[in-house]
Amino acid sequence: MPKTIFINLPVADVAKATAFYEALGFKMNPAFSNESASAMGWSDTIHIMLLDRAFYATFTDKQIIDAKTHSGALLCLSFDSKEAVDDIHSRAATAGGRETRAIEDKSFMYGGAFEDLDGHGWETVWMDAGASTDGATLAHDAA
């Protein structure tokens, strides 16, 4: 099995969150979805689980943050082109998301940030990794 990441996000309304992510191009897997959780695939190895806040609470004894007022993680999606970055920002806005950082073009890197209906932040990036030989510079500029 390839290394896979499952990102679990607490959401106020599973159905509305599912519709938002479907509008971005994520695919819902009905075999692992119900009224309390929605399994959403981005690729063969990247998935998010949209979990009702009460259900999410069964996995942790910590207080669940309100992502609209607190940051708990910085998540980033990469794209194959600048046009794909523009497209996902447009889809996010149309589906009710909020742009939190306008798209910037730094020649070798292009991207911005938006948040979903529950305030979970998503960075976007297209990068020409061959344009820079300094990985530290790329990592810093991506943040």
DSSP file with accessible surface (Angstrom, degrees, kcal/mol):
  #  RESIDUE AA STRUCTURE BP1 BP2  ACC     N-H-->O    O-->H-N    N-H-->O    O-->H-N    TCO  KAPPA ALPHA  PHI   PSI    X-CA   Y-CA   Z-CA
    1    1 A M              0   0  199      0, 0.0     3,-0.1     0, 0.0     0, 0.0   0.000 360.0 360.0 360.0 132.9    0.0    0.0    0.0
    2    2 A P        -     0   0   87      0, 0.0     2,-0.2     0, 0.0     0, 0.0  -0.315 360.0 -86.7 -69.4 155.7    1.4    3.4   -0.9
    3    3 A K        -     0   0  205      1,-0.0     2,-0.3     2,-0.0     0, 0.0  -0.459  57.3-172.9 -63.1 130.0    1.9    5.9    1.9
    4    4 A T        -     0   0   41     -2,-0.2     2,-0.4    -3,-0.1    42,-0.2  -0.947  17.6-145.4-130.0 147.0   -1.3    7.7    2.3
    5    5 A I  E     -a   46   0A  92     40,-3.0    42,-2.2    -2,-0.3     2,-0.5  -0.950   7.5-168.6-116.4 135.7   -2.5   10.7    4.4
    6    6 A F  E     -a   47   0A 109     -2,-0.4     2,-0.6    40,-0.2    42,-0.2  -0.988   8.6-160.7-119.3 116.2   -5.9   11.0    6.0
    7    7 A I  E     -a   48   0A  30     40,-2.8    42,-3.3    -2,-0.5     2,-0.5  -0.882   7.0-152.8-100.2 121.4   -6.6   14.5    7.3
    8    8 A N  E     -a   49   0A  78     -2,-0.6    42,-0.2    40,-0.2    40,-0.0  -0.854  14.3-175.0 -98.5 126.0   -9.5   14.6    9.8
    9    9 A L  E     -a   50   0A  11     40,-3.1    42,-3.0    -2,-0.5     2,-0.3  -0.975  22.3-132.9-123.4 129.3  -11.4   17.9   10.1
   10   10 A P  E     -a   51   0A   6      0, 0.0     2,-0.3     0, 0.0    42,-0.2  -0.617  32.4-175.5 -76.6 134.6  -14.2   18.7   12.6
   11   11 A V  E     -a   52   0A   0     40,-2.6    42,-1.4    -2,-0.3     3,-0.2  -0.957  33.2-138.9-133.0 152.9  -17.1   20.3   10.8
   12   12 A A  S    S+     0   0   72     -2,-0.3     2,-0.4     1,-0.3    -1,-0.1   0.835  98.1  22.1 -76.3 -34.5  -20.4   21.9   11.9
   13   13 A D     >  -     0   0   65      1,-0.1     4,-2.6    39,-0.1    -1,-0.3  -0.907  63.6-163.7-141.0 107.3  -22.5   20.3    9.1
   14   14 A V  H  > S+     0   0   12     -2,-0.4     4,-2.7    21,-0.3     5,-0.2   0.902  91.6  50.7 -60.6 -42.5  -21.2   17.2    7.3
   15   15 A A  H  > S+     0   0   72      2,-0.2     4,-2.3     1,-0.2    -1,-0.2   0.931 113.4  44.0 -64.4 -44.9  -23.6   17.6    4.3
   16   16 A K  H  > S+     0   0  139      2,-0.2     4,-2.1     1,-0.2    -1,-0.2   0.908 114.7  49.5 -67.3 -40.6  -22.6   21.3    3.7
   17   17 A A  H  X S+     0   0    3     -4,-2.6     4,-2.4     2,-0.2     5,-0.2   0.908 109.9  52.1 -64.3 -39.9  -18.9   20.5    4.2
   18   18 A T  H  X S+     0   0   14     -4,-2.7     4,-2.6    -5,-0.2     5,-0.2   0.940 109.1  49.3 -61.1 -46.0  -19.2   17.6    1.7
   19   19 A A  H  X S+     0   0   54     -4,-2.3     4,-2.1     1,-0.2    -1,-0.2   0.900 109.8  52.7 -61.2 -39.5  -20.9   19.8   -0.9
   20   20 A F  H  X S+     0   0    4     -4,-2.1     4,-1.0     2,-0.2    -2,-0.2   0.959 112.5  42.9 -60.8 -50.8  -18.1   22.4   -0.4
   21   21 A Y  H  X>S+     0   0    1     -4,-2.4     5,-2.3     1,-0.2     4,-0.6   0.857 110.6  55.5 -69.3 -32.4  -15.3   19.9   -1.0
   22   22 A E  H ><5S+     0   0   91     -4,-2.6     3,-1.3     1,-0.2    -1,-0.2   0.907 103.6  56.3 -62.9 -37.9  -17.1   18.3   -3.9
   23   23 A A  H 3<5S+     0   0   41     -4,-2.1    -1,-0.2     1,-0.3    -2,-0.2   0.793 104.9  53.0 -64.0 -25.1  -17.3   21.8   -5.5
   24   24 A L  H 3<5S-     0   0    6     -4,-1.0    -1,-0.3    -3,-0.3    -2,-0.2   0.582 129.2 -96.8 -83.6 -12.6  -13.5   21.9   -5.2
   25   25 A G  T <<5S+     0   0   26     -3,-1.3    -3,-0.2    -4,-0.6    -2,-0.1   0.441  76.5 140.5 110.2   1.8  -13.1   18.6   -7.0
   26   26 A F      < -     0   0    3     -5,-2.3     2,-0.5    -6,-0.1    -1,-0.4  -0.471  45.9-134.3 -70.9 150.8  -12.8   16.2   -4.1
   27   27 A K  E     -B   41   0A 154     14,-2.4    14,-3.4    -2,-0.1     2,-0.3  -0.931  11.0-133.4-112.9 128.4  -14.7   12.9   -4.5
   28   28 A M  E     -B   40   0A  69     -2,-0.5    12,-0.2    12,-0.2     3,-0.1  -0.599   8.7-146.6 -80.2 135.6  -16.8   11.4   -1.8
   29   29 A N  E >   -B   39   0A  68     10,-2.9     3,-1.6    -2,-0.3    10,-0.5  -0.879   8.0-164.9-101.1 103.6  -16.4    7.7   -1.0
   30   30 A P  E >  S+     0   0A  96      0, 0.0     3,-1.3     0, 0.0    -1,-0.1   0.767  82.1  69.5 -64.1 -21.9  -19.8    6.5    0.1
   31   31 A A  E 3  S+     0   0A  80      1,-0.3    -3,-0.0    -3,-0.1    -2,-0.0   0.776 111.1  32.3 -66.7 -23.3  -18.4    3.3    1.5
   32   32 A F  E <  S+     0   0A 143     -3,-1.6     2,-0.3     7,-0.1    -1,-0.3  -0.006 107.7  88.6-122.0  28.4  -16.8    5.3    4.3
   33   33 A S  E <   +     0   0A  27     -3,-1.3     5,-0.2     5,-0.2     2,-0.2  -0.946  37.9 142.9-129.9 147.4  -19.4    8.1    4.7
   34   34 A N  E >   -B   37   0A  92      3,-3.4     3,-0.5    -2,-0.3    -2,-0.0  -0.836  68.4 -63.6-157.0-163.8  -22.5    8.6    6.7
   35   35 A E  T 3  S+     0   0  161     -2,-0.2   -21,-0.3     1,-0.2   -20,-0.2   0.720 133.6  42.9 -69.1 -16.8  -24.4   11.4    8.5
   36   36 A S  T 3  S+     0   0   38      1,-0.2    16,-2.9   -22,-0.1     2,-0.3   0.605 122.6  24.0-101.9 -14.8  -21.5   11.8   10.9
   37   37 A A  E <   -BC  34  51A   5     -3,-0.5    -3,-3.4    14,-0.2     2,-0.4  -0.997  54.6-161.0-153.8 146.5  -18.5   11.5    8.5
   38   38 A S  E     - C   0  50A   3     12,-1.9    12,-2.7    -2,-0.3     2,-0.6  -0.981  14.1-147.9-133.3 120.6  -17.7   12.0    4.9
   39   39 A A  E     -BC  29  49A  11    -10,-0.5   -10,-2.9    -2,-0.4     2,-0.5  -0.790  20.8-171.9 -88.9 120.3  -14.6   10.5    3.3
   40   40 A M  E     -BC  28  48A   1      8,-3.2     8,-2.9    -2,-0.6     2,-0.4  -0.959   9.4-151.6-121.0 124.9  -13.3   12.8    0.6
   41   41 A G  E     +BC  27  47A  17    -14,-3.4   -14,-2.4    -2,-0.5     6,-0.2  -0.803  21.1 171.8 -99.0 133.8  -10.5   11.9   -1.9
   42   42 A W  S    S-     0   0   66      4,-2.8     2,-0.2    -2,-0.4     5,-0.2   0.727  76.5 -20.1 -99.7 -38.3   -8.2   14.4   -3.4
   43   43 A S  S    S-     0   0   49      3,-1.7    -1,-0.4   -16,-0.1     3,-0.1  -0.846  85.2 -75.5-151.1-171.3   -5.9   11.8   -5.0
   44   44 A D  S    S+     0   0  155     -2,-0.2     3,-0.1     1,-0.2    -3,-0.0   0.734 131.7  27.0 -67.1 -20.4   -5.0    8.2   -4.6
   45   45 A T  S    S+     0   0   48      1,-0.1   -40,-3.0   -41,-0.1     2,-0.5   0.436 109.2  72.4-124.3  -1.9   -3.0    9.0   -1.5
   46   46 A I  E     +a    5   0A  53    -42,-0.2    -4,-2.8    -3,-0.1    -3,-1.7  -0.972  55.1 159.9-122.5 122.1   -4.5   12.2    0.0
   47   47 A H  E     -aC   6  41A  46    -42,-2.2   -40,-2.8    -2,-0.5     2,-0.4  -0.974  23.9-152.1-137.4 149.2   -7.9   12.1    1.7
   48   48 A I  E     -aC   7  40A   0     -8,-2.9    -8,-3.2    -2,-0.3     2,-0.6  -0.946   7.7-149.5-120.4 146.2   -9.8   14.2    4.2
   49   49 A M  E     -aC   8  39A  34    -42,-3.3   -40,-3.1    -2,-0.4     2,-0.8  -0.974   7.8-153.8-111.9 117.5  -12.4   13.0    6.6
   50   50 A L  E     -aC   9  38A   0    -12,-2.7   -12,-1.9    -2,-0.6     2,-0.5  -0.845  22.1-171.1 -91.7 110.8  -15.1   15.5    7.4
   51   51 A L  E     -aC  10  37A   3    -42,-3.0   -40,-2.6    -2,-0.8   -14,-0.2  -0.909  28.2-114.7-113.5 129.3  -16.2   14.6   10.9
   52   52 A D  E  >  -a   11   0A  53    -16,-2.9     4,-3.2    -2,-0.5     3,-0.3  -0.292  37.4-115.3 -50.6 139.3  -19.2   16.0   12.8
   53   53 A R  H  > S+     0   0   86    -42,-1.4     4,-2.0     1,-0.2    -1,-0.1   0.872 116.0  50.7 -54.4 -38.8  -17.8   17.8   15.8
   54   54 A A  H  > S+     0   0   70      2,-0.2     4,-0.5     1,-0.2    -1,-0.2   0.912 113.6  44.7 -66.4 -40.0  -19.4   15.4   18.2
   55   55 A F  H >4 S+     0   0   72     -3,-0.3     3,-1.4     1,-0.2     4,-0.3   0.924 110.3  54.5 -69.4 -41.8  -18.0   12.4   16.3
   56   56 A Y  H >< S+     0   0   62     -4,-3.2     3,-2.1     1,-0.3     4,-0.3   0.899 100.4  62.4 -56.0 -39.4  -14.6   14.0   16.0
   57   57 A A  H >< S+     0   0   45     -4,-2.0     3,-1.0     1,-0.3    -1,-0.3   0.724  89.5  68.0 -63.1 -21.0  -14.6   14.4   19.8
   58   58 A T  T << S+     0   0  101     -3,-1.4    -1,-0.3    -4,-0.5    -2,-0.2   0.640  97.8  54.1 -74.0 -10.4  -14.7   10.7   20.2
   59   59 A F  T <  S+     0   0  138     -3,-2.1     2,-0.3    -4,-0.3    -1,-0.2   0.462 113.7  34.1 -99.1  -5.8  -11.1   10.5   18.8
   60   60 A T    <   -     0   0   50     -3,-1.0    -1,-0.1    -4,-0.3     4,-0.1  -0.996  53.2-151.3-148.8 151.5   -9.5   13.0   21.2
   61   61 A D  S    S+     0   0  161     -2,-0.3     2,-0.2     2,-0.1    -1,-0.1   0.317  74.1  99.3-101.1   6.3   -9.7   14.1   24.8
   62   62 A K  S    S-     0   0  159      1,-0.1     2,-0.2    -5,-0.0    -2,-0.1  -0.536  87.1 -92.8 -88.4 158.3   -8.4   17.6   23.8
   63   63 A Q        -     0   0  183     -2,-0.2     2,-0.5     1,-0.1    -1,-0.1  -0.457  41.0-123.8 -66.3 137.1  -10.6   20.7   23.3
   64   64 A I        -     0   0   32     -2,-0.2    -1,-0.1    -4,-0.1    -7,-0.0  -0.742  27.5-130.4 -86.4 126.8  -11.6   21.0   19.7
   65   65 A I        -     0   0   64     -2,-0.5     2,-0.8     1,-0.1     7,-0.1  -0.300  10.0-121.8 -73.2 159.4  -10.6   24.4   18.3
   66   66 A D    >>  -     0   0   74      1,-0.1     4,-2.2     5,-0.0     3,-2.0  -0.915  22.2-156.8 -96.1 107.4  -12.9   26.7   16.4
   67   67 A A  T 34 S+     0   0   15     -2,-0.8    -1,-0.1    51,-0.3    52,-0.1   0.645  87.6  67.5 -66.5 -11.6  -10.9   27.0   13.1
   68   68 A K  T 34 S+     0   0  130     50,-0.3    -1,-0.3     1,-0.1    51,-0.1   0.728 118.7  20.4 -77.3 -20.4  -12.6   30.4   12.4
   69   69 A T  T <4 S+     0   0   98     -3,-2.0     2,-0.3     1,-0.2    -2,-0.2   0.545 126.1  45.0-122.3 -14.0  -10.7   31.9   15.4
   70   70 A H     <  -     0   0  116     -4,-2.2     2,-0.5    49,-0.0    -1,-0.2  -0.979  68.8-134.5-133.9 146.9   -7.8   29.6   16.0
   71   71 A S        +     0   0   96     -2,-0.3     3,-0.1     1,-0.1    49,-0.1  -0.873  27.9 163.2-101.9 131.2   -5.2   28.0   13.8
   72   72 A G        +     0   0   63     -2,-0.5     2,-0.3     1,-0.4    -1,-0.1   0.558  67.8   2.9-117.4 -17.8   -4.4   24.3   14.4
   73   73 A A        -     0   0   59      2,-0.0     2,-0.6    48,-0.0    -1,-0.4  -0.976  56.6-133.8-163.7 151.9   -2.7   23.3   11.2
   74   74 A L        -     0   0  136     -2,-0.3     2,-0.4    -3,-0.1    48,-0.1  -0.973  29.5-169.9-112.8 115.0   -1.5   24.8    7.9
   75   75 A L  E     -d  122   0B  32     46,-0.9    48,-3.4    -2,-0.6     2,-0.4  -0.846   1.2-167.7-107.8 141.1   -2.6   22.6    5.0
   76   76 A C  E     -d  123   0B  71     -2,-0.4     2,-0.4    46,-0.2    48,-0.2  -0.994   9.5-160.4-135.7 135.7   -1.3   23.0    1.5
   77   77 A L  E     -d  124   0B   7     46,-2.5    48,-1.7    -2,-0.4     2,-0.3  -0.936  15.4-145.4-111.3 134.5   -2.4   21.5   -1.9
   78   78 A S  E     -d  125   0B  88     -2,-0.4     2,-0.3    46,-0.2    48,-0.2  -0.710  13.3-161.5-100.1 154.5   -0.1   21.6   -4.9
   79   79 A F        -     0   0   28     46,-2.3    48,-0.5    -2,-0.3     3,-0.0  -0.900  26.7-127.5-133.8 159.8   -1.2   22.0   -8.5
   80   80 A D  S    S+     0   0  160     -2,-0.3     2,-0.3    46,-0.1    46,-0.1   0.558  89.4  16.3 -83.8 -10.4    0.3   21.3  -11.9
   81   81 A S  S  > S-     0   0   35      1,-0.1     4,-1.4    44,-0.1     5,-0.1  -0.990  71.8-113.1-157.4 162.1   -0.3   24.8  -13.2
   82   82 A K  H  > S+     0   0   59     -2,-0.3     4,-2.5     1,-0.2     5,-0.2   0.875 117.3  58.4 -64.3 -37.1   -1.1   28.4  -12.3
   83   83 A E  H  > S+     0   0  135      1,-0.2     4,-2.5     2,-0.2    -1,-0.2   0.869 102.2  53.1 -62.7 -35.9   -4.5   28.0  -14.0
   84   84 A A  H  > S+     0   0   29      2,-0.2     4,-2.2     1,-0.2    -1,-0.2   0.873 107.9  51.0 -67.9 -35.7   -5.3   25.1  -11.7
   85   85 A V  H  X S+     0   0    0     -4,-1.4     4,-2.1     2,-0.2    -2,-0.2   0.947 111.2  48.0 -63.4 -48.6   -4.5   27.4   -8.7
   86   86 A D  H  X S+     0   0   67     -4,-2.5     4,-2.3     1,-0.2    -2,-0.2   0.915 110.6  53.4 -56.8 -41.9   -6.8   30.0  -10.1
   87   87 A D  H  X S+     0   0   76     -4,-2.5     4,-2.7     1,-0.2    -1,-0.2   0.920 108.1  47.1 -63.1 -45.6   -9.5   27.4  -10.7
   88   88 A I  H  X S+     0   0    4     -4,-2.2     4,-2.6     1,-0.2    -1,-0.2   0.887 111.3  52.0 -69.8 -33.2   -9.6   26.1   -7.1
   89   89 A H  H  X S+     0   0   14     -4,-2.1     4,-2.3     2,-0.2    -1,-0.2   0.928 111.4  47.6 -64.4 -40.9   -9.7   29.6   -5.7
   90   90 A S  H  X S+     0   0   70     -4,-2.3     4,-2.5    -5,-0.2    -2,-0.2   0.926 112.7  48.4 -64.3 -44.2  -12.6   30.4   -7.9
   91   91 A R  H  X S+     0   0   95     -4,-2.7     4,-2.1     1,-0.2     6,-0.2   0.902 110.5  51.6 -62.3 -42.3  -14.4   27.1   -6.9
   92   92 A A  H  <>S+     0   0    1     -4,-2.6     5,-3.3     2,-0.2     4,-0.3   0.931 111.5  46.4 -61.8 -44.9  -13.8   27.8   -3.2
   93   93 A A  H ><5S+     0   0   66     -4,-2.3     3,-1.4     1,-0.2    -2,-0.2   0.932 112.6  49.8 -64.0 -43.6  -15.3   31.3   -3.5
   94   94 A T  H 3<5S+     0   0  122     -4,-2.5    -1,-0.2     1,-0.3    -2,-0.2   0.864 109.4  52.5 -63.3 -34.4  -18.3   30.1   -5.5
   95   95 A A  T 3<5S-     0   0   31     -4,-2.1    -1,-0.3    -5,-0.2    -2,-0.2   0.416 129.9 -91.5 -85.7   2.3  -18.9   27.3   -2.9
   96   96 A G  T < 5S+     0   0   50     -3,-1.4    -3,-0.2    -4,-0.3    -2,-0.1   0.493  80.4 137.3 104.4   4.4  -18.9   29.8    0.0
   97   97 A G      < -     0   0   16     -5,-3.3     2,-0.4    -6,-0.2    -1,-0.2  -0.216  47.7-126.0 -75.3 174.2  -15.2   29.7    1.1
   98   98 A R  E     -E  115   0B 141     17,-1.9    17,-2.3    18,-0.1     2,-0.4  -0.986  12.2-128.8-128.4 126.4  -13.3   32.8    2.0
   99   99 A E  E     +E  114   0B 100     -2,-0.4    15,-0.3    15,-0.2     3,-0.2  -0.595  25.1 178.7 -72.0 127.2  -10.0   33.9    0.4
  100  100 A T  E    S+     0   0B  63     13,-1.9     2,-0.3    -2,-0.4    14,-0.2   0.602  72.0  23.0-105.7 -18.7   -7.5   34.6    3.2
  101  101 A R  E    S-E  113   0B  74     12,-1.9    12,-2.4     3,-0.0    -1,-0.3  -0.918  84.0-123.2-148.2 123.1   -4.5   35.5    1.1
  102  102 A A  E     -     0   0B  59     -2,-0.3     2,-0.1    10,-0.2     9,-0.1  -0.241  42.6 -89.0 -60.9 152.3   -4.7   36.7   -2.5
  103  103 A I  E     -     0   0B  45      9,-0.1     2,-0.4     7,-0.1     9,-0.3  -0.416  46.0-160.7 -64.1 133.1   -2.8   34.7   -5.1
  104  104 A E  E     -E  111   0B  86      7,-2.9     7,-2.0    -2,-0.1     2,-0.6  -0.948  10.9-146.9-117.6 142.7    0.8   35.9   -5.5
  105  105 A D  E     +E  110   0B  91     -2,-0.4     5,-0.2     5,-0.2     3,-0.1  -0.932  22.1 168.8-110.9 109.0    3.0   35.3   -8.5
  106  106 A K        -     0   0   77      3,-3.5     2,-2.5    -2,-0.6     4,-0.1  -0.098  52.2-117.2-106.6  30.0    6.7   35.0   -7.5
  107  107 A S  S    S+     0   0   91      1,-0.3    -1,-0.1     2,-0.1     3,-0.1  -0.378 110.9  39.5  65.8 -64.4    7.7   33.7  -10.9
  108  108 A F  S    S+     0   0   35     -2,-2.5    20,-3.2     1,-0.1     2,-0.3   0.594 124.6  41.1 -86.1  -9.0    8.9   30.2   -9.7
  109  109 A M  E     - F   0 127B   9     18,-0.2    -3,-3.5     2,-0.0     2,-0.4  -1.000  62.7-179.7-141.4 142.2    6.0   30.0   -7.2
  110  110 A Y  E     +EF 105 126B  30     16,-2.6    16,-2.4    -2,-0.3     2,-0.3  -0.994  28.9  98.4-144.2 125.4    2.3   30.9   -7.5
  111  111 A G  E     -E  104   0B   9     -7,-2.0    -7,-2.9    -2,-0.4     2,-0.2  -0.973  30.7-166.4 173.4 176.7   -0.4   30.5   -4.9
  112  112 A G  E     -     0   0B   0     12,-0.3    12,-2.6    -2,-0.3     2,-0.3  -0.660  27.9-100.3-155.2-150.1   -2.6   31.9   -2.2
  113  113 A A  E     +EG 101 123B   5    -12,-2.4   -12,-1.9    10,-0.3   -13,-1.9  -0.996  25.8 174.1-154.8 148.9   -4.9   30.7    0.5
  114  114 A F  E     -EG  99 122B   3      8,-2.5     8,-3.4    -2,-0.3     2,-0.3  -0.929  20.2-134.3-144.0 166.7   -8.6   30.2    1.3
  115  115 A E  E     -EG  98 121B  30    -17,-2.3   -17,-1.9    -2,-0.3     6,-0.2  -0.942  17.8-124.4-125.8 154.9  -10.6   28.7    4.1
  116  116 A D    >   -     0   0    6      4,-2.1     3,-1.6    -2,-0.3   -18,-0.1  -0.059  47.0 -78.4 -82.4-171.6  -13.6   26.3    4.0
  117  117 A L  T 3  S+     0   0   56      1,-0.3    -1,-0.1     2,-0.1  -100,-0.0   0.770 132.3  46.6 -62.4 -26.7  -17.0   26.8    5.6
  118  118 A D  T 3  S-     0   0   22      2,-0.1   -51,-0.3   -51,-0.0   -50,-0.3   0.366 122.1-101.5 -98.0   2.7  -15.7   25.9    9.0
  119  119 A G    <   +     0   0    4     -3,-1.6     2,-0.4     1,-0.3    -2,-0.1   0.501  67.6 151.9  92.2   5.1  -12.5   28.1    8.8
  120  120 A H        -     0   0   22      1,-0.1    -4,-2.1   -49,-0.1     2,-0.3  -0.568  42.0-131.1 -71.4 126.2  -10.0   25.3    8.0
  121  121 A G  E     - G   0 115B  29     -2,-0.4   -46,-0.9   -48,-0.4     2,-0.4  -0.610  22.9-171.3 -88.2 137.7   -7.3   27.0    6.0
  122  122 A W  E     -dG  75 114B   5     -8,-3.4    -8,-2.5    -2,-0.3     2,-0.3  -0.992   7.6-156.6-127.5 122.1   -5.9   25.7    2.7
  123  123 A E  E     -dG  76 113B  29    -48,-3.4   -46,-2.5    -2,-0.4     2,-0.4  -0.659  11.1-152.3 -88.1 154.6   -2.8   27.1    1.0
  124  124 A T  E     +d   77   0B   3    -12,-2.6   -12,-0.3    -2,-0.3     2,-0.3  -0.969  16.4 175.7-128.2 144.4   -2.4   26.6   -2.7
  125  125 A V  E     -d   78   0B  14    -48,-1.7   -46,-2.3    -2,-0.4     2,-0.4  -0.983  24.8-172.8-153.6 136.9    0.8   26.4   -4.7
  126  126 A W  E     -F  110   0B  54    -16,-2.4   -16,-2.6    -2,-0.3     2,-0.4  -0.983  29.5-175.0-114.8 134.1    2.2   25.8   -8.1
  127  127 A M  E     -F  109   0B  72    -48,-0.5     2,-1.1    -2,-0.4   -18,-0.2  -0.997  33.1-150.3-139.0 135.9    6.0   25.6   -8.0
  128  128 A D    >   -     0   0   76    -20,-3.2     3,-2.0    -2,-0.4     4,-0.3  -0.812  22.2-176.6 -97.3  86.4    8.8   25.3  -10.5
  129  129 A A  G >  S+     0   0   62     -2,-1.1     3,-1.0     1,-0.3    -1,-0.2   0.777  76.6  63.8 -60.5 -25.1   11.1   23.5   -8.2
  130  130 A G  G 3  S+     0   0   70      1,-0.2    -1,-0.3    -3,-0.1    -2,-0.0   0.655  87.1  72.9 -73.0 -12.8   13.9   23.5  -10.9
  131  131 A A  G <  S+     0   0   61     -3,-2.0     2,-0.4   -23,-0.2    -1,-0.2   0.674 102.2  39.3 -76.8 -16.8   14.0   27.3  -10.7
  132  132 A S    <   -     0   0   30     -3,-1.0    -1,-0.1    -4,-0.3     6,-0.0  -0.996  54.3-167.0-135.1 139.2   15.7   27.3   -7.3
  133  133 A T  S    S+     0   0  149     -2,-0.4     2,-0.9     1,-0.1     3,-0.1   0.433  71.7  89.9 -99.6  -1.1   18.4   25.1   -5.9
  134  134 A D     >  -     0   0   77      1,-0.2     4,-1.9     2,-0.1     3,-0.4  -0.803  53.9-174.2-101.5  96.9   18.0   26.3   -2.4
  135  135 A G  H  > S+     0   0   50     -2,-0.9     4,-2.6     1,-0.2     5,-0.2   0.847  84.6  57.9 -58.9 -34.1   15.4   24.1   -0.8
  136  136 A A  H  > S+     0   0   70      1,-0.2     4,-2.5     2,-0.2    -1,-0.2   0.908 105.4  50.2 -64.3 -39.1   15.3   26.2    2.4
  137  137 A T  H  > S+     0   0   51     -3,-0.4     4,-2.9     2,-0.2     5,-0.2   0.936 110.8  49.3 -64.5 -43.4   14.3   29.3    0.3
  138  138 A L  H  X S+     0   0   23     -4,-1.9     4,-1.9     1,-0.2    -2,-0.2   0.930 111.7  48.4 -60.4 -46.2   11.5   27.3   -1.4
  139  139 A A  H  X S+     0   0   67     -4,-2.6     4,-1.0     1,-0.2    -1,-0.2   0.921 114.4  45.7 -62.9 -42.1   10.2   26.1    2.0
  140  140 A H  H >< S+     0   0  144     -4,-2.5     3,-0.6     1,-0.2    -2,-0.2   0.935 114.0  47.6 -67.5 -43.9   10.3   29.6    3.5
  141  141 A D  H 3< S+     0   0   44     -4,-2.9    -1,-0.2     1,-0.2    -2,-0.2   0.800 106.7  58.5 -69.5 -25.6    8.7   31.2    0.4
  142  142 A A  H 3<        0   0   32     -4,-1.9    -1,-0.2    -5,-0.2    -2,-0.2   0.778 360.0 360.0 -72.8 -25.8    6.0   28.5    0.4
  143  143 A A    <<        0   0   95     -4,-1.0    -3,-0.0    -3,-0.6    -4,-0.0  -0.242 360.0 360.0 -77.6 360.0    4.9   29.4    3.9
